[in-house]
Amino acid sequence: MAINIVIAGAGDMGYHLAEHLSFEDKNITLIDLDKDLLDNASAGLDVMTVLGDSASLQTLVRANVRSADMVMAVTTSEDTNLLTAMLAKQLGARKVIARVRNHEYLFPENKLLFQNLGVDHLIAPSVLCSEEICNMVENSTFSDVFEFGQGKLDVVGITLDRYSSLINKKLSETRTNPILKDVRIIAIVRNQMTMIPKGDTVIRNNDHVFFISDDNEKSSILELVGQKRILVKNVMLIGGDDLAYTTALKLEKDYHVTLIHKDKERCKWLAANLTKTLVIHGDYKNIDLLLDEGLESMEAFLALTESSETNIITSLSAKNHGVYKTIAHVDTREYIHISHSIGVDSLINKKLVAANHITRFLRKGNVESVSSIYGVEAEFIEYEILKNTRLTKKPLKDLHFPDTALVAGVIRGEKVFIPDGNFLLEINDRAIVFALPSAKPALEKLFN
């Protein structure tokens, strides 16, 4: 039986959610006041659309929220989202999620308050995005970092250069390397195409390769690809909105942070609310100003302004002046698809981060988390095995997994495993599955 999903807001976040879910057996309805956004969604996705204000009872009734399994209110208006969620719940929606900006709403003591109002979950994109940025800074050598089981298993992405010992070798030839005993290559992105490598797959220069390992093997991966780990101490951050503030607030505990913003009054507010961050008022587009404020002595540069183009250009300038790690926030979805070739180490989009967070509420099969790769139509899904099924009765090689998916790792209590075909899953295992979109229906049947 198909699941009925209503999404209020057809902007980047709503579109991304609908796009992810359109691969599966779900009836999706998009609500928005902007007819052009709805027309664009209709042209590209298998969705129904309703033109109107989602905070209107009449609009919600037309969107059939009474039979909705989930309503996601992700417009750009916090007030609209909260009212939409509350009304949808009263009309009969089984579960509702609202996108918010106010961090106070996320405090544990306020959780019950919103649940009493009918809002099951709140998400704040800037908070989720800042957490991911901090993780990228901590693991600065890698362009992508995904943690599972509270850090027990890590998936990291890195672009190989000609100095790597893996270049021009078949995957089967690399398996004699003792490092790869506890590390596995699970995916390769080449020319914006994603592949799950087989034994005869040849690794090429400029391939973006994803490894899975336990947390202790990151240094081994760097040795394998011929790179050194750089310790980040000094961070320059440009921008002053909520994302910039939230990120600086987290980073200043462990790093020397310099924040540059163009609005004088906002700088005063930031200086009053950040205890250790050096706040500079100035035009962050002026490279001479960045140099005067110590750009060349920084190990990391974070471009978190409201302009995607400014963020990319300043990050490239920082890279040209010797900054080791550059991270640019982009609001334009199209840029994400060239993230591994644009020249910036890491691109991030807070709307997509939040959308990925939401999708775990929609998966069947006891999904613990869902993590999408930027610029790649693939994701990591963490399933929990709660009962005896064929998953626990046959080794992985006999489960008829789709060719476009694989079990990349397994967490069993405090132990972690990089499984081979003979591995047998057990109850309470948490399986990390790498999957392309076409594999999702088959995976839901396997793990449900």
Secondary structure, 3 states (H helix, E strand, C coil): CCEEEEEECCCHHHHHHHHHHCCCCEEEEEEECCHHHHHHHHHHCCCEEEECCCCCHHHHHHCCHHHCCEEEECCCCHHHHHHHHHHHHHHCCCEEEEECCCHHHHCHHHHHHHHHCCCCEEECHHHHHHHHHHHHHHCCCCCEEEEECCCCEEEEEEECCCCCCCCCCEHHHHCCCHHHHCEEEEEEEECCEEECCCCCCECCCCCEEEEEEEHHHHHHHHHHHCCCCCCCCEEEEECCCHHHHHHHHHHCCCCEEEEEECCHHHHHHHHHHCCCCEEEECCCCCHHHHHHCCHHHCCEEEECCCCHHHHHHHHHHHHHCCCCEEEEECCCHHHHCCCCCCCCCEEECHHHHHHHHHHCCCCCCCEEEEEECCCCCCEEEEEECCCCCHHHCCCHHHCCCCCCEEEEEEEECCEEECCCCCCCCCCCCEEEEEECHHHHHHHHHHHC
